[in-house]
Amino acid sequence: MGTLPDELYSEEIPVEQWLALAEESSKTSNGFPPNSLNKLVPLDPMVEMERIVGISLYMLGNVLPFVVGPLLLAAWFTIIGRYAVIALTIYFVVLSSVSALYFAPYFRRRYKRSKFMGSNIKDNQYLYTEWNTSKYLNTTVVWPDTMMDPKWKGSPLIFCLVPHGVAPLGATAYPMWSKLWSSKLCHWTAAPVVLSLPLIGFFMKQIGYIPAKSQNILDTLMKKEESVGVFLDGIAGMFQGGKTERAYVKQRKGIVKIALRSGVPIVPVYAFGHTAAYSVLVDPFGILEALSNRLQASLTPFFGRWGWFLGPPRRVPVTLCLGEPIVCPKMADPTKDDVNQYHAQMVAGFQQVFDQHKGAYGWSDKVLTVV
């Protein structure tokens, strides 16, 4: 996705033209050659600068609503608080001005888009910002032959992705999920509190995000008959980094029950690189982790490229590896045993796809632990 030609990045382009660019692994090998899925390609300086500004603005927009109140209170009582408010205001104004007045018109002309966003969600998924993220991270996607089965073409799918990391930026290659394997529009999920944020929440809804609630997901799968993408470990996945990759999915059984009630297949997806893009500052008592999980919003400091607080991610390659689809029979009222059975298959799917492709990503010495 990161090297897809600009002229092919359009809803009108048939999927066959995308697939014609795909490379196949050897039928006799267990995946791709070592270190073949962790490459970065030279990046257009304009794309790089736009993402440095744009992602920093996005991160600030996620945090700002939660800190405005405390900062204003601090400014009322302390001189340090006043300086902090002034500095934050200048930072926000500079980022938003450069983004809106310079990069937005430039990339709309370059990518031949008449407007930034309209009423068509599928078309909105081709926003220049998300396209530039795919280039910045050289987002690569790997899938098994079974994903090309014609029966998926007009059927909804549930994409379950781990790890979340600080920001699951690999998933922002949104058109891919709505085009490559199924022609159904894919709606990713987000915590309701995130979708209620000013501006950020509005833009996320316009590209198809829905609340991460059972009824919303079921309605999308069964009434709209459209696909859903779930960041399965959620906010908890931010705190699972380290030398060992960790997938916080042992207790994530709700999505399996939804899959069984709707009869929609689950596709396990492992995102190599998500945990390397940022460094999270974790307090030794786990207070910020507990509060973040409770509020379903990140309250912990994190640092990206050049140690930039709430800044752009390190430019690391992100490779999204899909496992075999888990076909879930439709059940009106799945039992606990039914849920456990298919949940075990999903967990095994994550493990299998990680082990199969970790060498190709250059992580042959790493292990995945399910927690």
Secondary structure, 3 states (H helix, E strand, C coil): CCCCCHHHCCCCCCHHHHHCCCCCCCCCCCCCCCCCCCCCCCCCHHHHHHHHHHHHHHHHHHHHHHHHHHHHHHHHHCHHHHHHHHHHHHHHHHHHHHHHHHHHHHHHHHCCCCCCCCCCHHHHCCCHHHHHHHHHCCCEEECCHHHHCHHHCCCCCEEEEECCCCCCHHHHCHHHHCCCCCCCCEEEEECHHHHCCCCHHHHHHHCCCEECCHHHHHHHHHHCCCEEEEECCHHHHHHCCCCCEEECCCCCCHHHHHHHHHCCCEEEEEEECHHHCCEECCCCCCHHHHHHHHHCCCCCCEECHHHCECCCCCCCCCEEEECCCECCCCCCCCCHHHHHHHHHHHHHHHHHHHHHHCCCCCCCCCCEEEC
